[in-house]
Amino acid sequence: MGFIRLGPHNRFFGLSMYHQLHCLESLRLALLGVRPHNEFLNEGTKEKVWTVDHVAHCLNYLRQTILCAADLTLEPEVVDGSGDVGQGLGVTHVCRDWSVVNDYAERNAARWLPLVSNATGNS
């Protein structure tokens, strides 16, 4: 789920990578016209409708993420002098291994989820 607990008091944190993926999925659903998790009931029609706030939050959050990561990979022109770099494919990007983060998050959750479930009476 993208959350971990750390320290002697099991302090709760969200991992940015999962928040970023959540926002990407929310934007995908918005493009498809599917309701996101934060919707409200239109009093006139009693239909659930989108709130713009979540989409705006996600666009801004992903903008900040891109600026923070600042991938400086050089993407060459598709045709000399065109000023077009196409889709930015065909060049080597140096990436972090996200599976290491995912493995840690899963191990961390396996350690604290039973404690939280027992404390709240859920199983």
C-alpha positions in Angstrom: 0.0 0.0 0.0 3.0 2.3 0.1 3.1 3.0 3.8 5.8 2.1 6.3 6.3 2.4 10.1 9.7 3.3 11.5 11.4 3.8 14.8 10.6 2.8 18.4 7.1 4.3 18.2 6.3 2.8 14.8 5.8 6.3 13.3 3.7 6.2 10.2 5.1 7.4 6.8 4.0 7.2 3.2 6.6 6.5 0.5 6.7 9.1 -2.3 7.0 6.5 -5.0 3.6 5.0 -4.1 2.0 8.5 -3.8 3.4 9.3 -7.3 2.0 6.0 -8.7 -1.4 6.7 -7.0 -1.5 10.1 -8.6 -0.6 8.7 -12.0 -3.4 6.1 -11.6 -5.8 8.9 -10.5 -5.0 10.9 -13.6 -5.5 7.8 -15.8 -8.9 7.3 -14.3 -9.8 10.9 -14.8 -8.9 10.7 -18.5 -11.2 7.6 -18.7 -14.0 9.4 -16.8 -13.9 6.9 -13.9 -14.5 8.3 -10.4 -11.5 8.8 -8.1 -11.4 8.0 -4.4 -12.4 11.6 -3.5 -15.7 12.3 -5.0 -18.8 14.0 -3.7 -22.5 13.6 -4.2 -24.2 16.2 -6.5 -27.2 17.3 -4.5 -29.2 18.0 -7.6 -28.7 14.7 -9.4 -27.6 12.5 -6.5 -24.7 11.3 -8.7 -21.2 11.0 -7.6 -19.0 13.5 -9.4 -15.3 14.3 -9.5 -13.6 16.9 -7.4 -11.1 18.9 -9.3 -8.9 19.3 -6.2 -7.5 15.8 -6.4 -6.6 16.1 -10.0 -5.0 19.5 -9.4 -3.1 18.1 -6.4 -1.8 15.1 -8.5 -0.7 17.3 -11.4 1.2 19.6 -9.1 2.7 16.7 -7.1 3.9 14.9 -10.3 5.3 18.3 -11.5 7.3 18.6 -8.3 8.5 15.0 -8.6 9.8 15.5 -12.1 11.6 18.7 -11.1 13.0 17.0 -8.0 14.3 14.0 -10.0 15.6 16.2 -12.8 16.5 13.4 -15.3 19.3 15.0 -17.4 19.5 12.3 -20.0 20.2 13.9 -23.4 17.5 13.1 -26.0 18.8 13.6 -29.6 16.7 15.2 -32.4 14.7 12.8 -34.5 15.8 14.5 -37.7 18.6 17.1 -37.8 17.3 20.6 -37.4 13.8 19.6 -36.7 13.9 20.5 -33.0 11.8 17.4 -32.3 13.1 14.7 -29.9 10.2 12.4 -30.6 9.0 10.3 -27.7 12.3 10.5 -25.8 12.8 6.8 -26.4 15.9 5.0 -27.7 18.3 6.6 -25.1 19.6 5.1 -21.9 18.2 6.5 -18.7 19.9 5.7 -15.4 17.2 4.6 -13.0 16.9 3.5 -9.4 15.8 0.0 -8.7 12.3 0.5 -7.5 11.9 -3.2 -6.7 14.3 -2.7 -3.7 11.9 0.0 -2.3 8.9 -2.3 -2.9 10.6 -5.3 -1.2 11.4 -3.2 1.8 7.9 -1.7 2.0 6.4 -5.3 1.9 8.7 -6.6 4.6 8.0 -3.5 6.8 4.2 -3.9 6.3 4.4 -7.6 7.2 6.1 -6.6 10.4 3.6 -4.0 11.5 0.2 -4.9 9.9 -0.4 -7.7 12.5 0.3 -5.3 15.3 -2.1 -2.7 13.9 -4.8 -5.3 13.2 -4.5 -6.7 16.8 -4.7 -3.2 18.3 -7.9 -2.3 16.3 -9.5 -5.7 16.8 -9.4 -6.5 13.0 -8.1 -9.7 11.7 
